[in-house]
Amino acid sequence: MILYTKVMDTSLGALLAQHNDQGKENSLYYLSRTLVGAELRFLAAHPILDGSPLVLDLPDEEVMQTEIKKGWEMYFDGSSRSPDGEKQNDPKNNQSGIGIVFVTPEEGIILHSFPLKEGCPNNEVEYEAIIAGLELSLEVSIDDLTIYGDSELIIK
């Protein structure tokens, strides 16, 4: 493996490469990042001076295989609508429901959908959906969960 790095005042770059069977260098991973906030302050507090010696005291161990274990995924959504299609003065008159989809690490799909007993506004239904999904994940002891949803209010 070959690692190329470049550090500038406000950004850094790195390229990880290796030689193929024909001896040609192939890039494996490239990272380019603009530094912000605490990263810039850290770099300012710990400057790398021109002509600094390169640290070569690195472990000389080969990594034969690296495996990334995939965790569970949860997708959630909520919906609220009035029974007659007209805007309701009281959201409690709405019909509301939630949907939750779990994807297991082995790509299995587990679907859940529930009507809510009481109507509520759309944002509140989205909260009900994520809360129900989190409660379900706790019941089955999921400890590595990535959550996806379309509610900008909840995801951010």
Summary of the structure (lengths in Angstrom):
residues: 156
radius of gyration: 25.1
end to end distance: 37.6
largest distance: 74.5
contacts: 334
relative contact order: 0.14
helix: 21%
strand: 36%
